[in-house]
Every structure is written in C-alpha cells, then in structure tokens.
Amino acid sequence: MSSIKENRWDCTECGTNQGRNDMWHEGDICGDCYDQAENTKKKDEIESLLIDIFDRIGIETPSNLEDITQFVFEDVCDTADKDNWNDDDVAIGFRRWIESHDQNPA
C-alpha cells in the first residue's frame, strides 16, 4: 500500500490527487493548473498590449475591454505561434475584432 501512496501526489493549486505519470510542474502543480496560470498570464499581457495600442492611436480604453481582450486572446491562441507570439499578433487580432464589428462592409 505504501508503494501506491509513493506514486501519487497532490496538486498544490487545485488539490487534485495525481498519478506518478501525470504531468507536473515546478511547485507541484498539475498540467491543468499550469495551463490555466499560463493562459491567465497571456491574457493579462494581451490586455496590456491592447491598452498600449489604444494609447498610441489616441483613444480612451473602451468600456468593453474585457470582450475585446477575450476575442484577441482567442484569436492569438488560434492563429499565432503558441510560444513565440508577439505584439504584432495582438494588433492583427484587434484588427480582426474591428472587422468582425464593421457595420458597413466594403
């Protein structure tokens, strides 16, 4: 029975009991919690880059920033390199958001 316990570990974030072969990351967090933390970090960075774009083009931060951020986050996740995305990908995602809301298509 002790060998079974030695082959198990608990995620320090969610408390889920994990098996020896389950993916773990520094700090004994499971793969799901690691991915969630990385996505939150990525989304926060995208929001910051969007605010920079708004400042550069001279507009106030829109009241629907969260909606725009979510759209651009999903666009970047779907189209950009997972590890090497950059501010250009965010700008492209923002352009796509604008195009998706264009009331007068050409």
KEVEXMI-75826 format. One record per residue (C-alpha): residue number from 1; residue in one letter; chain; x, y, z. Coordinates in steps of 0.25 Angstrom, whole numbers, plus 5000, padded with zeros to 4 digits. Example, Ala and Ser with C-alpha at 12.3 -4.5 7.8 and 13.67 -1.06 7.14 Angstrom:
<rs>
R num residu chaine   c1   c2   c3
R   1      A      A 5049 4982 5031
R   2      S      A 5055 4996 5029
</rs>
This chain:
<rs>
R num residu chaine   c1   c2   c3
R   1      M      A 5000 5000 5000
R   2      S      A 5011 5010 5003
R   3      S      A 5017 5008 4989
R   4      I      A 5003 5013 4983
R   5      K      A 5004 5025 4992
R   6      E      A 5018 5028 4988
R   7      N      A 5013 5028 4973
R   8      R      A 5003 5039 4976
R   9      W      A 5004 5054 4978
R  10      D      A 4994 5065 4981
R  11      C      A 4994 5078 4972
R  12      T      A 4997 5090 4981
R  13      E      A 4987 5098 4974
R  14      C      A 4975 5090 4972
R  15      G      A 4978 5079 4982
R  16      T      A 4975 5068 4971
R  17      N      A 4981 5055 4974
R  18      Q      A 4991 5052 4963
R  19      G      A 4997 5039 4958
R  20      R      A 5012 5037 4956
R  21      N      A 5011 5038 4941
R  22      D      A 5003 5051 4941
R  23      M      A 5010 5064 4937
R  24      W      A 5014 5073 4948
R  25      H      A 5022 5086 4948
R  26      E      A 5030 5094 4958
R  27      G      A 5023 5096 4971
R  28      D      A 5016 5082 4969
R  29      I      A 5004 5088 4961
R  30      C      A 4997 5079 4951
R  31      G      A 4997 5081 4936
R  32      D      A 4983 5087 4936
R  33      C      A 4986 5097 4947
R  34      Y      A 4999 5101 4940
R  35      D      A 4992 5103 4927
R  36      Q      A 4981 5112 4934
R  37      A      A 4992 5120 4940
R  38      E      A 5000 5122 4927
R  39      N      A 4987 5126 4920
R  40      T      A 4983 5136 4930
R  41      K      A 4997 5142 4929
R  42      K      A 4996 5142 4914
R  43      K      A 4982 5149 4914
R  44      D      A 4988 5159 4924
R  45      E      A 4999 5162 4915
R  46      I      A 4990 5163 4903
R  47      E      A 4981 5173 4911
R  48      S      A 4993 5182 4914
R  49      L      A 4997 5181 4899
R  50      L      A 4983 5186 4895
R  51      I      A 4984 5197 4905
R  52      D      A 4997 5201 4898
R  53      I      A 4990 5201 4885
R  54      F      A 4979 5210 4890
R  55      D      A 4989 5220 4895
R  56      R      A 4997 5220 4882
R  57      I      A 4984 5223 4874
R  58      G      A 4979 5233 4884
R  59      I      A 4966 5227 4889
R  60      E      A 4962 5224 4903
R  61      T      A 4961 5210 4908
R  62      P      A 4947 5205 4903
R  63      S      A 4937 5200 4913
R  64      N      A 4937 5186 4906
R  65      L      A 4951 5184 4908
R  66      E      A 4949 5170 4914
R  67      D      A 4941 5166 4902
R  68      I      A 4952 5171 4893
R  69      T      A 4963 5164 4901
R  70      Q      A 4955 5151 4900
R  71      F      A 4953 5152 4885
R  72      V      A 4968 5155 4883
R  73      F      A 4973 5145 4893
R  74      E      A 4965 5134 4885
R  75      D      A 4970 5139 4872
R  76      V      A 4984 5139 4877
R  77      C      A 4983 5125 4882
R  78      D      A 4976 5120 4869
R  79      T      A 4986 5127 4859
R  80      A      A 4999 5131 4866
R  81      D      A 5011 5122 4870
R  82      K      A 5008 5117 4884
R  83      D      A 5021 5121 4890
R  84      N      A 5026 5132 4881
R  85      W      A 5014 5141 4879
R  86      N      A 5017 5156 4880
R  87      D      A 5010 5170 4879
R  88      D      A 5008 5169 4864
R  89      D      A 4999 5157 4867
R  90      V      A 4991 5165 4877
R  91      A      A 4990 5176 4867
R  92      I      A 4985 5166 4856
R  93      G      A 4975 5161 4866
R  94      F      A 4970 5175 4869
R  95      R      A 4968 5178 4854
R  96      R      A 4960 5165 4853
R  97      W      A 4952 5169 4865
R  98      I      A 4949 5183 4858
R  99      E      A 4946 5175 4845
R 100      S      A 4936 5166 4852
R 101      H      A 4929 5178 4857
R 102      D      A 4929 5186 4844
R 103      Q      A 4915 5191 4841
R 104      N      A 4918 5196 4827
R 105      P      A 4926 5185 4820
R 106      A      A 4932 5189 4807
</rs>
